[in-house]
């Protein structure tokens, strides 16, 4: 089985209202349980806001650090799942459930491996 990264994107800005956040948390918890039960679960995590990010660059023998996210965009990475799935269609089905649970877009990308399919 191939591994896939399901990246959840959220609009830059504040945290949703309490009631919205509680529903998202409950829906994601239920999806995580379904992923575990199915055997597709590998790892997942939610991230603190982009303002907490630090970017590290090694350039010319020096290390340069800057505050804030690397990419300046309207949507930032908010969390992710790493799953196993037999094929892209199955990974996309999980991503659809993740998008519904989180209320935002989910990008699906396969991991590189030694034996490309």
N, C-alpha and C positions, 0 to 999 in steps of 0.2 A: 504494500500500500504506500502511496505517496503522501508526503506531508504538505500541508498548505498553511499559509499565513492568512488569516482573516483579520484585516485591519479596520477598525471602527473610526470613522471621522466625525467630528463635531464642529459646529460653527464656533469661531473665535468669540469669546465673550463670557458672560456669566453662566453660572450653574442654573439648570432649570429650577422652576418652583418646586417646593417640597413635595407636593402631591405627585407631580410629574416624575421627580427623581425616585420617589418610593415605588412607583409603578415600574420604572425602568429597572430598578434594583431587583424587584420581585421577578420580572420577566427574564432578566439575565440569569438570576439564580436558577430558575426553572430550566432555562436552556442549558446551563452548565450541567445540571443533573441529567438532562436528556443526553448530552454529549458523553458524559461519563458512562451512563448505562449502555449506550450503543457501542462503546469501545473506541469512539472517534476522538475522545479527549486526549490531548497531550499536555497542554499548558495554556493558561490564559492570565490576563491581568489588565486592570484599569490603571490609567496614568493620572498623575496630578496635572494641573493646568500647564499649558505651554510656557507660561511665565516662570515656572520653576526650572526650566531646562537650562543646561549649560552646554555649549558647543566647544569641543576640543579639536584643535587643528595642529598637526605636526608639520611645520614648514621650515625648510632650511636649517634643520637641527634644533629649532626652537619649538616650544609648545605654547600655543596661543589659546586662551580660553575667553569666551564671550558669553554674556548672559542672554537668556531668551532662546526661542526656538531657532533652529537652523533655517527653516523655510518661512518666509513671510507670506502667509496665505490667509484666506478667509476661513478655511477649515483646517484643523490640526488633528493629528493622531490622538485619540482619546483612550484607546484600549485595543486589545487584540486577543485572538485565539490562535493557537497552533493546534491543528487537527490532523488526523489521518483519514484519508478517504480513498476509495478504490479508483476514482477518476474525477475529472473536473466537474462533471455534472453533479456528482454527489457533494463536492465541496461547495458548489454554487447553491445547492439546496440548503446546506447548513448556513451559508452566508445570508440567504433570504430570511431564515429564522432569526439570525443575529441582527439583521437590519430592523426587523419588526420589533425585536426585544429592546434595542437601543434607540430606535427612532432616528437613525441616521444611516448614511451610506456605509457599505462594507466592501472593501477592496479584497479580492482573492488573488493570491499569487502562490504558485508552487515553489517549493524549495528545490534548489539544485541538488542533484545526486550524481553518484558515479556512473550509474547505469540509466541514462536518460531514456524515457519511454518513447 
